[in-house]
């Protein structure tokens, strides 16, 4: 019974906004940590992100291209976090029952991540191919 009471106490507090900015940052980092621990795709995207940054360093891309690369990486990671959030909310609402609207919600949020990922490949090709061509 005590566990149920703690859950209800936490539930009552979940709608409130933290008045302490440091605690707000802690919550945000917990969210990022959760996605890192639970999302295979987020880990894959981080591996590609670090690899892209290292390739950019090795190819000596200019600062403006680095900014474009970092902004592109961040957009993919942000969308993956939002995708995880949307999927969690949908799962919470529909439980283990099939819902066509839930499927649409989950599929479209995954589609947003896919489009951002395709965009990141296009940008990487645009930045890296001219530098790679100079090596040959």
Buried (B, 14 or more C-beta within 10 A) or exposed (E): EEEEEEEEEEEEEEEEEEEEEEEEEEEEEEEEEBBEEEBEBBBEBBEBBEEBBEBBEEBEBEEEBBEBBBEBBEBBBEBBBBBBBBBEBBEEEBEEEEEEEBEEBBEEBBEBBBEBBEEBEEBBEEBBEEBEEEEE
